[in-house]
Amino acid sequence: MEVGASMAMQARAPGAGAGAGGRRGAFLGWEKQARVGSLRVGGAAGAAAVAVRAPGTKSVAPLCCVRASRGSSHNSVDEALLLKRKSEEVLFHLNGRCIYLVGMMGSGKSTVGKILAEVLGYSCFDSDKLVEQAVGMPSVAQIFKVHSEAFFRENESNVLRDLSSMRRLVVATGGGAVIRPINWNYMKKGLSVWLDVPLDALAKRIAQVGTASRPLLDQPSDDPYTVAFTKLSMLAEQRGEAYANADARVSLEEIAAKQGHSDVSKLTPTDIAIEALLQIGNFVTEHPTIHGQVGDLQVDSQSRRIQTL
């Protein structure tokens, strides 16, 4: 079912209800605390209007991204200032290009994407949620069950196609979006960032929160960690080269090593977002766009109904 023809989306403003941050948001379980806002892409036919943050609107102060936890307010302020500085360094070079976050399920794309969108003054989208709303079903798991994975993938590509015609978006993609070459054609119109998380950490997190929302992992077992780890290992082998096509890579193991510890579960979403900005900055300075060539909002003729949030 096509999402594209008259899609003109309504997205949550980048600063609304930011809850992804602070030292209390360690990697395991922190996605519960901050999720991309629901995006109303109305109707089963996917024909609704989408409002994207217009260029020139005032960006949200990055301090909103990070909430101080007890005893760590100094660290939180330092992180917020670092986020602000890094975002300012990359913003001009981005020149309106969209950012697509790719990576395995449970890698934190939605949470980190929300932080990046807020500090960059971008709008934030979750492609899985857009597919759910386009086909009129409440979850990816139900789409897989009622239709098929192939049906979901086709609609996922339609969503990415429509988003790729816009600018100033951070898009959290589904874990399997990388397996279709056509999706890379869309994502290469912007900049792609791979959140590379160790499988052990992913399996622990998924086992902790459950697999009901993960149709490729959901199967009865007395040992959800083993099931998750085994399936994730298989998926990683299938998708590893595809993830490596991303323009930038954010390795949680490397971030943890920089901080002097080996447990990636101690990292906060803010830690990961800071590293993402660093890697994005490295890429955009090496691959600048011609000023003015990428407009603030170059959209196709059917995506021009844009309202300023």
C-alpha angles and dihedrals in degrees: 000000000000120000095182117073102080099003112147104160134217111217132182113257114260099250100040112127099338109190104157109108151055127088090281089072099076116171099264107075100353094118087072089066099053127027133169108265119256113270117214109221094162133221135014090275091058092235108142137117121268121205114205124191107266121231115260096034113131112271119233117256108259092228086078089068096064128054117198117238124206112294093003105078091115091054091046093053090047090051092049092051091048090050090051093049094047092047091052090050094055102032098081093046092049088061092192098313116152120242119223117197114208131181145107122313111279094024092123100252094145095048096045090042091057092054093047092049092051097051093043095046090241130136119250127227134181110207094204091057092047090054091049091053094042093057095036099243128126099227146018088238091060092047089054091048099045098036120006144267089263090056090051093048092052092053091044089057090049090054093048090048091056095044091050090064090064136068139220096038134131108209122196103205129202118263093252098044090101095064096075115073091210089064090058089054088059097041093048088067084073133018125289125210124192117213100208110199125175112256092233091059091046093050092049092050095046092046088052097051097034135247101251091107093045106076094185091055104033110113133127114270142148088219109049092173093060092045092049094046093048094049094042090052090054093047091047090054091051096045105030096100091045093054088049088064088075118114092233134022126211110197114196090198090058092048091051091049091053088054092050102250137093102216111094090192087077091065119101125217086251091058089054094045091052091052090046090055089049092053092043089051091052091052100044094048089053093043107035121177121231106264110258094011091099106050123212090250116008103171132163122256093268096051100055099101093100123160124199110241 
